[in-house]
């Protein structure tokens, strides 16, 4: 009987010891868990702070770039509007001219190049004008240097077209030895006008003052 009580006491001691150890393990586990949770919370907060900082920096850069680009964009828009207004005026002007008057523009371009054309014989490709009318003009200007002519399509001078200008009219002169090709077109005249008088034209169109 005494031996049975001793065995019960030993069992109780073992269970009590096991319970204490379990409680200690649980306590340490809870402490570790709390530490891990706190660490995770800290990491999450740090990442949130970093993300917010990066976001604020990117937003500030975006605003700065946008504000800086507005004057430039405004200037580009203004230049485009002025160019379009000038080209519209050119279209209206040339649409109001008779064919003979438009051909006279080409004649002036050819006459200016007579020294360059001297000593060679040329064939002509006539684009947008009546062949007989253009022939008479070329014979008068070039004399014996002018040989013959043919008609051509607008695509032959399309690569030098001024954007927005509607007319593809002109004359291509080709030397008989193949060493020289000269183009005399309304587009060429428009480019010349834009290069020399763009400011004056713009101020005239906008009543003496370029809009701000």
VEXBAZA-427731 format. One record per residue (C-alpha): residue number from 1; residue in one letter; chain; x, y, z. Coordinates in pm, 1 decimal, always signed. Example, Ala and Ser with C-alpha at 12.3 -4.5 7.8 and 13.67 -1.06 7.14 Angstrom:
2
{resi=1	resn=A	chain=A	px=+1230.0	py=-450.0	pz=+780.0}
{resi=2	resn=S	chain=A	px=+1367.0	py=-106.0	pz=+714.0}
end
This chain:
212
{resi=1	resn=X	chain=A	px=+0.0	py=+0.0	pz=+0.0}
{resi=2	resn=X	chain=A	px=+288.4	py=+231.1	pz=+86.6}
{resi=3	resn=X	chain=A	px=+450.5	py=+150.7	pz=-244.8}
{resi=4	resn=X	chain=A	px=+131.7	py=+248.5	pz=-434.3}
{resi=5	resn=X	chain=A	px=+121.4	py=+589.0	pz=-263.6}
{resi=6	resn=X	chain=A	px=+486.8	py=+645.3	pz=-355.7}
{resi=7	resn=X	chain=A	px=+410.3	py=+566.5	pz=-719.2}
{resi=8	resn=X	chain=A	px=+117.9	py=+812.8	pz=-721.7}
{resi=9	resn=X	chain=A	px=+335.2	py=+1082.9	pz=-572.6}
{resi=10	resn=X	chain=A	px=+601.1	py=+1024.1	pz=-835.2}
{resi=11	resn=X	chain=A	px=+342.0	py=+1040.6	pz=-1112.7}
{resi=12	resn=X	chain=A	px=+208.5	py=+1367.1	pz=-975.0}
{resi=13	resn=X	chain=A	px=+555.3	py=+1511.7	pz=-956.8}
{resi=14	resn=X	chain=A	px=+627.9	py=+1410.2	pz=-1316.0}
{resi=15	resn=X	chain=A	px=+299.5	py=+1561.3	pz=-1436.0}
{resi=16	resn=X	chain=A	px=+357.8	py=+1879.3	pz=-1242.2}
{resi=17	resn=X	chain=A	px=+708.1	py=+1908.8	pz=-1381.1}
{resi=18	resn=X	chain=A	px=+584.0	py=+1845.9	pz=-1732.6}
{resi=19	resn=X	chain=A	px=+312.5	py=+2110.7	pz=-1687.4}
{resi=20	resn=X	chain=A	px=+566.5	py=+2367.4	pz=-1564.9}
{resi=21	resn=X	chain=A	px=+792.3	py=+2296.9	pz=-1860.5}
{resi=22	resn=X	chain=A	px=+496.8	py=+2319.1	pz=-2098.4}
{resi=23	resn=X	chain=A	px=+393.7	py=+2650.2	pz=-1947.1}
{resi=24	resn=X	chain=A	px=+748.0	py=+2777.5	pz=-1985.2}
{resi=25	resn=X	chain=A	px=+757.9	py=+2664.6	pz=-2348.2}
{resi=26	resn=X	chain=A	px=+422.1	py=+2830.1	pz=-2414.9}
{resi=27	resn=X	chain=A	px=+535.7	py=+3148.7	pz=-2245.3}
{resi=28	resn=X	chain=A	px=+852.3	py=+3159.1	pz=-2454.7}
{resi=29	resn=X	chain=A	px=+649.7	py=+3078.3	pz=-2768.0}
{resi=30	resn=X	chain=A	px=+405.8	py=+3360.7	pz=-2698.0}
{resi=31	resn=X	chain=A	px=+692.3	py=+3597.1	pz=-2633.6}
{resi=32	resn=X	chain=A	px=+858.9	py=+3491.1	pz=-2958.6}
{resi=33	resn=X	chain=A	px=+530.1	py=+3527.0	pz=-3146.1}
{resi=34	resn=X	chain=A	px=+474.7	py=+3876.1	pz=-3006.3}
{resi=35	resn=X	chain=A	px=+829.5	py=+3967.5	pz=-3102.8}
{resi=36	resn=X	chain=A	px=+776.2	py=+3834.4	pz=-3453.6}
{resi=37	resn=X	chain=A	px=+446.2	py=+4019.6	pz=-3488.4}
{resi=38	resn=X	chain=A	px=+600.9	py=+4342.2	pz=-3363.2}
{resi=39	resn=X	chain=A	px=+891.0	py=+4297.1	pz=-3604.5}
{resi=40	resn=X	chain=A	px=+654.2	py=+4231.6	pz=-3893.1}
{resi=41	resn=X	chain=A	px=+448.5	py=+4537.8	pz=-3804.2}
{resi=42	resn=X	chain=A	px=+764.4	py=+4745.5	pz=-3795.6}
{resi=43	resn=X	chain=A	px=+876.5	py=+4611.4	pz=-4133.5}
{resi=44	resn=X	chain=A	px=+533.6	py=+4676.9	pz=-4282.5}
{resi=45	resn=X	chain=A	px=+534.4	py=+5032.3	pz=-4147.4}
{resi=46	resn=X	chain=A	px=+885.1	py=+5090.9	pz=-4281.1}
{resi=47	resn=X	chain=A	px=+780.9	py=+4964.7	pz=-4625.9}
{resi=48	resn=X	chain=A	px=+469.9	py=+5180.3	pz=-4619.3}
{resi=49	resn=X	chain=A	px=+677.6	py=+5485.3	pz=-4525.4}
{resi=50	resn=X	chain=A	px=+928.1	py=+5410.9	pz=-4801.6}
{resi=51	resn=X	chain=A	px=+651.9	py=+5354.8	pz=-5058.4}
{resi=52	resn=X	chain=A	px=+484.9	py=+5681.3	pz=-4957.2}
{resi=53	resn=X	chain=A	px=+815.6	py=+5867.4	pz=-4980.2}
{resi=54	resn=X	chain=A	px=+886.0	py=+5726.9	pz=-5327.5}
{resi=55	resn=X	chain=A	px=+532.9	py=+5807.5	pz=-5436.3}
{resi=56	resn=X	chain=A	px=+562.2	py=+6165.7	pz=-5310.4}
{resi=57	resn=X	chain=A	px=+896.1	py=+6208.5	pz=-5488.4}
{resi=58	resn=X	chain=A	px=+760.0	py=+6073.6	pz=-5817.0}
{resi=59	resn=X	chain=A	px=+453.2	py=+6295.8	pz=-5788.5}
{resi=60	resn=X	chain=A	px=+670.4	py=+6601.2	pz=-5722.0}
{resi=61	resn=X	chain=A	px=+887.8	py=+6521.7	pz=-6025.6}
{resi=62	resn=X	chain=A	px=+578.7	py=+6468.2	pz=-6242.0}
{resi=63	resn=X	chain=A	px=+427.9	py=+6800.7	pz=-6133.1}
{resi=64	resn=X	chain=A	px=+757.0	py=+6978.7	pz=-6191.5}
{resi=65	resn=X	chain=A	px=+797.8	py=+6830.5	pz=-6539.9}
{resi=66	resn=X	chain=A	px=+437.4	py=+6903.3	pz=-6628.8}
{resi=67	resn=X	chain=A	px=+461.7	py=+7262.7	pz=-6514.0}
{resi=68	resn=X	chain=A	px=+789.1	py=+7304.9	pz=-6703.5}
{resi=69	resn=X	chain=A	px=+643.1	py=+7154.3	pz=-7022.2}
{resi=70	resn=X	chain=A	px=+334.0	py=+7376.7	pz=-7030.8}
{resi=71	resn=X	chain=A	px=+510.6	py=+7690.0	pz=-7164.7}
{resi=72	resn=X	chain=A	px=+693.9	py=+7480.4	pz=-7425.2}
{resi=73	resn=X	chain=A	px=+371.7	py=+7308.6	pz=-7529.5}
{resi=74	resn=X	chain=A	px=+199.4	py=+7645.1	pz=-7550.1}
{resi=75	resn=X	chain=A	px=+480.8	py=+7777.9	pz=-7768.6}
{resi=76	resn=X	chain=A	px=+462.6	py=+7477.4	pz=-8002.1}
{resi=77	resn=X	chain=A	px=+86.9	py=+7521.1	pz=-8031.6}
{resi=78	resn=X	chain=A	px=+130.2	py=+7890.2	pz=-8108.9}
{resi=79	resn=X	chain=A	px=+393.8	py=+7825.3	pz=-8376.6}
{resi=80	resn=X	chain=A	px=+173.2	py=+7558.6	pz=-8536.6}
{resi=81	resn=X	chain=A	px=-126.9	py=+7793.0	pz=-8541.3}
{resi=82	resn=X	chain=A	px=+76.6	py=+8071.4	pz=-8698.4}
{resi=83	resn=X	chain=A	px=+219.0	py=+7834.1	pz=-8961.7}
{resi=84	resn=X	chain=A	px=-127.5	py=+7701.4	pz=-9046.5}
{resi=85	resn=X	chain=A	px=-267.0	py=+8052.8	pz=-9072.9}
{resi=86	resn=X	chain=A	px=+15.0	py=+8156.7	pz=-9308.3}
{resi=87	resn=X	chain=A	px=-31.1	py=+7846.0	pz=-9525.3}
{resi=88	resn=X	chain=A	px=-408.2	py=+7903.0	pz=-9537.9}
{resi=89	resn=X	chain=A	px=-341.6	py=+8255.8	pz=-9660.4}
{resi=90	resn=X	chain=A	px=-101.6	py=+8119.0	pz=-9925.5}
{resi=91	resn=X	chain=A	px=-363.1	py=+7870.9	pz=-10045.1}
{resi=92	resn=X	chain=A	px=-621.5	py=+8145.7	pz=-10070.8}
{resi=93	resn=X	chain=A	px=-378.8	py=+8370.0	pz=-10259.3}
{resi=94	resn=X	chain=A	px=-269.2	py=+8111.0	pz=-10516.5}
{resi=95	resn=X	chain=A	px=-624.1	py=+7982.0	pz=-10560.8}
{resi=96	resn=X	chain=A	px=-713.6	py=+8335.9	pz=-10667.4}
{resi=97	resn=X	chain=A	px=-442.6	py=+8351.1	pz=-10935.8}
{resi=98	resn=X	chain=A	px=-494.9	py=+8255.0	pz=-11297.2}
{resi=99	resn=X	chain=A	px=-279.3	py=+7976.2	pz=-11441.0}
{resi=100	resn=X	chain=A	px=-70.1	py=+8227.6	pz=-11635.4}
{resi=101	resn=X	chain=A	px=+0.4	py=+8416.0	pz=-11312.8}
{resi=102	resn=X	chain=A	px=+107.1	py=+8098.8	pz=-11129.9}
{resi=103	resn=X	chain=A	px=+328.0	py=+8002.0	pz=-11425.4}
{resi=104	resn=X	chain=A	px=+486.7	py=+8345.3	pz=-11404.3}
{resi=105	resn=X	chain=A	px=+605.0	py=+8254.2	pz=-11053.2}
{resi=106	resn=X	chain=A	px=+782.1	py=+7953.2	pz=-11204.6}
{resi=107	resn=X	chain=A	px=+927.7	py=+8171.6	pz=-11480.6}
{resi=108	resn=X	chain=A	px=+1093.6	py=+8397.3	pz=-11223.9}
{resi=109	resn=X	chain=A	px=+1252.0	py=+8094.2	pz=-11054.2}
{resi=110	resn=X	chain=A	px=+1386.8	py=+7967.5	pz=-11388.2}
{resi=111	resn=X	chain=A	px=+1523.3	py=+8307.6	pz=-11487.0}
{resi=112	resn=X	chain=A	px=+1712.6	py=+8333.9	pz=-11160.1}
{resi=113	resn=X	chain=A	px=+1889.2	py=+8008.0	pz=-11243.6}
{resi=114	resn=X	chain=A	px=+1989.5	py=+8093.2	pz=-11605.1}
{resi=115	resn=X	chain=A	px=+2356.6	py=+8126.3	pz=-11519.9}
{resi=116	resn=X	chain=A	px=+2352.5	py=+7783.6	pz=-11357.3}
{resi=117	resn=X	chain=A	px=+2176.6	py=+7633.4	pz=-11660.6}
{resi=118	resn=X	chain=A	px=+2405.8	py=+7794.3	pz=-11919.5}
{resi=119	resn=X	chain=A	px=+2598.9	py=+7566.7	pz=-12154.8}
{resi=120	resn=X	chain=A	px=+2361.1	py=+7271.1	pz=-12138.1}
{resi=121	resn=X	chain=A	px=+2049.5	py=+7160.1	pz=-12321.2}
{resi=122	resn=X	chain=A	px=+1740.0	py=+7069.1	pz=-12121.2}
{resi=123	resn=X	chain=A	px=+1425.6	py=+6865.2	pz=-12153.7}
{resi=124	resn=X	chain=A	px=+1131.6	py=+6962.3	pz=-11932.7}
{resi=125	resn=X	chain=A	px=+868.8	py=+6771.5	pz=-11736.5}
{resi=126	resn=X	chain=A	px=+567.9	py=+6998.4	pz=-11690.7}
{resi=127	resn=X	chain=A	px=+344.7	py=+6933.5	pz=-11389.4}
{resi=128	resn=X	chain=A	px=+7.7	py=+7101.7	pz=-11331.8}
{resi=129	resn=X	chain=A	px=+34.7	py=+7352.5	pz=-11619.3}
{resi=130	resn=X	chain=A	px=-78.9	py=+7338.8	pz=-11980.7}
{resi=131	resn=X	chain=A	px=+206.2	py=+7201.2	pz=-12189.8}
{resi=132	resn=X	chain=A	px=+174.5	py=+7455.5	pz=-12471.0}
{resi=133	resn=X	chain=A	px=+174.9	py=+7752.4	pz=-12232.3}
{resi=134	resn=X	chain=A	px=+473.4	py=+7620.8	pz=-12036.4}
{resi=135	resn=X	chain=A	px=+659.1	py=+7544.8	pz=-12361.7}
{resi=136	resn=X	chain=A	px=+629.6	py=+7903.7	pz=-12478.2}
{resi=137	resn=X	chain=A	px=+759.7	py=+8033.5	pz=-12146.7}
{resi=138	resn=X	chain=A	px=+1058.0	py=+7796.0	pz=-12141.8}
{resi=139	resn=X	chain=A	px=+1154.9	py=+7873.4	pz=-12500.8}
{resi=140	resn=X	chain=A	px=+1144.7	py=+8243.8	pz=-12424.8}
{resi=141	resn=X	chain=A	px=+1358.7	py=+8212.7	pz=-12111.2}
{resi=142	resn=X	chain=A	px=+1603.8	py=+7939.4	pz=-12214.6}
{resi=143	resn=X	chain=A	px=+1619.8	py=+7989.3	pz=-12591.0}
{resi=144	resn=X	chain=A	px=+1834.6	py=+7725.3	pz=-12762.1}
{resi=145	resn=X	chain=A	px=+1908.0	py=+7556.4	pz=-12428.1}
{resi=146	resn=X	chain=A	px=+1549.7	py=+7428.5	pz=-12427.0}
{resi=147	resn=X	chain=A	px=+1492.0	py=+7110.8	pz=-12629.4}
{resi=148	resn=X	chain=A	px=+1157.0	py=+6943.7	pz=-12557.8}
{resi=149	resn=X	chain=A	px=+892.2	py=+6876.6	pz=-12293.7}
{resi=150	resn=X	chain=A	px=+649.1	py=+6616.7	pz=-12160.3}
{resi=151	resn=X	chain=A	px=+379.7	py=+6622.3	pz=-11895.0}
{resi=152	resn=X	chain=A	px=+423.6	py=+6459.3	pz=-11552.8}
{resi=153	resn=X	chain=A	px=+219.0	py=+6370.7	pz=-11246.7}
{resi=154	resn=X	chain=A	px=+212.8	py=+6554.9	pz=-10915.0}
{resi=155	resn=X	chain=A	px=+387.8	py=+6272.2	pz=-10727.0}
{resi=156	resn=X	chain=A	px=+712.9	py=+6366.7	pz=-10905.7}
{resi=157	resn=X	chain=A	px=+741.3	py=+6675.4	pz=-10685.5}
{resi=158	resn=X	chain=A	px=+547.2	py=+6550.7	pz=-10381.5}
{resi=159	resn=X	chain=A	px=+863.1	py=+6479.4	pz=-10179.5}
{resi=160	resn=X	chain=A	px=+933.4	py=+6853.6	pz=-10149.1}
{resi=161	resn=X	chain=A	px=+573.6	py=+6950.6	pz=-10070.3}
{resi=162	resn=X	chain=A	px=+505.5	py=+7213.0	pz=-9804.7}
{resi=163	resn=X	chain=A	px=+266.6	py=+7066.1	pz=-9548.7}
{resi=164	resn=X	chain=A	px=-78.2	py=+7217.8	pz=-9585.6}
{resi=165	resn=X	chain=A	px=-11.1	py=+7382.4	pz=-9923.1}
{resi=166	resn=X	chain=A	px=-258.5	py=+7247.8	pz=-10176.4}
{resi=167	resn=X	chain=A	px=-95.0	py=+7294.8	pz=-10517.0}
{resi=168	resn=X	chain=A	px=+158.6	py=+7061.7	pz=-10676.5}
{resi=169	resn=X	chain=A	px=+262.4	py=+7262.1	pz=-10981.4}
{resi=170	resn=X	chain=A	px=+602.5	py=+7313.0	pz=-11134.9}
{resi=171	resn=X	chain=A	px=+862.6	py=+7222.5	pz=-11395.0}
{resi=172	resn=X	chain=A	px=+1151.6	py=+6975.9	pz=-11377.8}
{resi=173	resn=X	chain=A	px=+1445.5	py=+7045.3	pz=-11610.5}
{resi=174	resn=X	chain=A	px=+1679.7	py=+6759.1	pz=-11699.5}
{resi=175	resn=X	chain=A	px=+2003.3	py=+6817.7	pz=-11889.9}
{resi=176	resn=X	chain=A	px=+2059.8	py=+6599.9	pz=-12196.9}
{resi=177	resn=X	chain=A	px=+2386.4	py=+6465.0	pz=-12053.3}
{resi=178	resn=X	chain=A	px=+2212.3	py=+6359.8	pz=-11729.5}
{resi=179	resn=X	chain=A	px=+2441.2	py=+6569.3	pz=-11511.1}
{resi=180	resn=X	chain=A	px=+2178.3	py=+6813.8	pz=-11386.4}
{resi=181	resn=X	chain=A	px=+1818.9	py=+6799.7	pz=-11266.4}
{resi=182	resn=X	chain=A	px=+1650.6	py=+7120.9	pz=-11148.7}
{resi=183	resn=X	chain=A	px=+1305.7	py=+7156.8	pz=-10994.2}
{resi=184	resn=X	chain=A	px=+1110.6	py=+7480.6	pz=-11010.3}
{resi=185	resn=X	chain=A	px=+786.2	py=+7448.5	pz=-10814.2}
{resi=186	resn=X	chain=A	px=+530.8	py=+7654.9	pz=-10628.9}
{resi=187	resn=X	chain=A	px=+635.9	py=+7465.6	pz=-10316.1}
{resi=188	resn=X	chain=A	px=+986.8	py=+7601.4	pz=-10364.8}
{resi=189	resn=X	chain=A	px=+846.7	py=+7954.0	pz=-10378.6}
{resi=190	resn=X	chain=A	px=+639.7	py=+7897.3	pz=-10065.2}
{resi=191	resn=X	chain=A	px=+949.4	py=+7777.1	pz=-9877.3}
{resi=192	resn=X	chain=A	px=+1137.1	py=+8085.0	pz=-9988.8}
{resi=193	resn=X	chain=A	px=+856.9	py=+8311.6	pz=-9868.3}
{resi=194	resn=X	chain=A	px=+836.6	py=+8131.8	pz=-9533.1}
{resi=195	resn=X	chain=A	px=+1214.1	py=+8155.4	pz=-9483.2}
{resi=196	resn=X	chain=A	px=+1234.6	py=+8525.9	pz=-9561.6}
{resi=197	resn=X	chain=A	px=+903.4	py=+8668.4	pz=-9448.1}
{resi=198	resn=X	chain=A	px=+747.4	py=+8431.7	pz=-9192.9}
{resi=199	resn=X	chain=A	px=+766.4	py=+8689.2	pz=-8911.8}
{resi=200	resn=X	chain=A	px=+626.0	py=+8967.1	pz=-9127.8}
{resi=201	resn=X	chain=A	px=+347.2	py=+8743.7	pz=-9259.3}
{resi=202	resn=X	chain=A	px=+253.1	py=+8628.2	pz=-8910.4}
{resi=203	resn=X	chain=A	px=+238.2	py=+8984.7	pz=-8778.1}
{resi=204	resn=X	chain=A	px=+28.0	py=+9091.4	pz=-9077.6}
{resi=205	resn=X	chain=A	px=-216.2	py=+8805.1	pz=-9026.0}
{resi=206	resn=X	chain=A	px=-244.8	py=+8880.4	pz=-8653.9}
{resi=207	resn=X	chain=A	px=-288.1	py=+9255.4	pz=-8692.4}
{resi=208	resn=X	chain=A	px=+71.1	py=+9348.1	pz=-8611.7}
{resi=209	resn=X	chain=A	px=+95.3	py=+9143.5	pz=-8293.8}
{resi=210	resn=X	chain=A	px=+191.2	py=+8778.9	pz=-8244.0}
{resi=211	resn=X	chain=A	px=-59.5	py=+8634.1	pz=-7991.0}
{resi=212	resn=X	chain=A	px=+84.3	py=+8528.6	pz=-7654.4}
end
